[in-house]
Amino acid sequence: MITSHWVLFLIGLGLAEAIFLPLYVLQRRTGDATAVDAAWAVTLALLAALYAALAPGCLAYRILVAVTAGPAYLRVASVVLRRVGHGEDRRYRDLRAKWTERGGVQRRFFAFYQAQALLALGVSAPFLLACFDRHHGLQPIAWAGAALWVVSAAGEALADRQLARFKADPANSGKTMRYGLWRYSRHPNYFFQWTSWVAYALIATQAPWGWLGWISPALMLYLIVFVTGIPPSEEQALRSRGDDYRRYQRETSPFVPWFPRAA
């Protein structure tokens, strides 16, 4: 067992670099950065397993971290990996074009990959902290976190399944998904993804320094709502669906599920 938060954090940093540095080299050769999204998810799953295996906390907390974060993010990685090899994701094509125009495209991509590694390491703080919780058995707030995680995982999986079924029907080409969870939120998958981070923060709350775990859901909320989640998704939707999506924006809550408004 490793009894120092910092030593285990540095081991986690080494793990993240071992994943992202080779992927950066691969990106240089292929001109395709799509796999970075899968790498981010795989890194989170492996960090959860690493902390659960090596931290000295209560076994119940360590198992809870491993069985929630591990499979959840491996599922995300598997979804992204199915897109690899079918052309670079539009977000990264746009970045590549912008950075090529400004100069130093590979220098910028290197910084981007490093930022992704550090972000994965930073937001995994609740995993690390929870695995240092030495309470005997899960405390009530950790049970609450576990229950919220179950709801979040089910909600995200349902939203993804509903959207995949909608997209699989050729009759829906050019149309906007308005059924199921998507009737109440334009991005229910992102909402439930975010509530899973709230769940991890709850699980870590009573550990030493556990309050630091709340930085993760705050950071993820900012990224989803203002940076990497909703903005690029909505820009793409407006390009491809135009007025139909604008009407959907007027009718439907952008993030938190709520009853539709009249157009």
Stockholm file with secondary structure:
# STOCKHOLM 1.0

chainA/1-263         MITSHWVLFLIGLGLAEAIFLPLYVLQRRTGDATAVDAAWAVTLALLAALYAALAPGCLAYRILVAVTAGPAYLRVASVVLRRVGHGEDRRYRDLRAKWTERGGVQRRFFAFYQAQALLALGVSAPFLLACFDRHHGLQPIAWAGAALWVVSAAGEALADRQLARFKADPANSGKTMRYGLWRYSRHPNYFFQWTSWVAYALIATQAPWGWLGWISPALMLYLIVFVTGIPPSEEQALRSRGDDYRRYQRETSPFVPWFPRAA
#=GR chainA/1-263 SS CCCCHHHHHHHHHHHHHHHHHHHHHHHHHHSCCTHHHHHHHHHHHHHHHHHHHHCCSCHHHHHHHHHHHHHHHHHHHHHHHTTTTSSCCHHHHHHHHHHHHHSCHHHHHHHHHHHHHHHHHHHTHHHHHHTTCCSSSCCHHHHHHHHHHHHHHHHHHHHHHHHHHHHHSGGGTTCCCCSGGGGTCSCHHHHHHHHHHHHHHHHHTTSTTGGGGGHHHHHHHHIIIIISSHHHHHHHHHHHHHHHHHHHHHHSCSSSCCCCCCC
#=GC SS_cons         CCCCHHHHHHHHHHHHHHHHHHHHHHHHHHSCCTHHHHHHHHHHHHHHHHHHHHCCSCHHHHHHHHHHHHHHHHHHHHHHHTTTTSSCCHHHHHHHHHHHHHSCHHHHHHHHHHHHHHHHHHHTHHHHHHTTCCSSSCCHHHHHHHHHHHHHHHHHHHHHHHHHHHHHSGGGTTCCCCSGGGGTCSCHHHHHHHHHHHHHHHHHTTSTTGGGGGHHHHHHHHIIIIISSHHHHHHHHHHHHHHHHHHHHHHSCSSSCCCCCCC
//
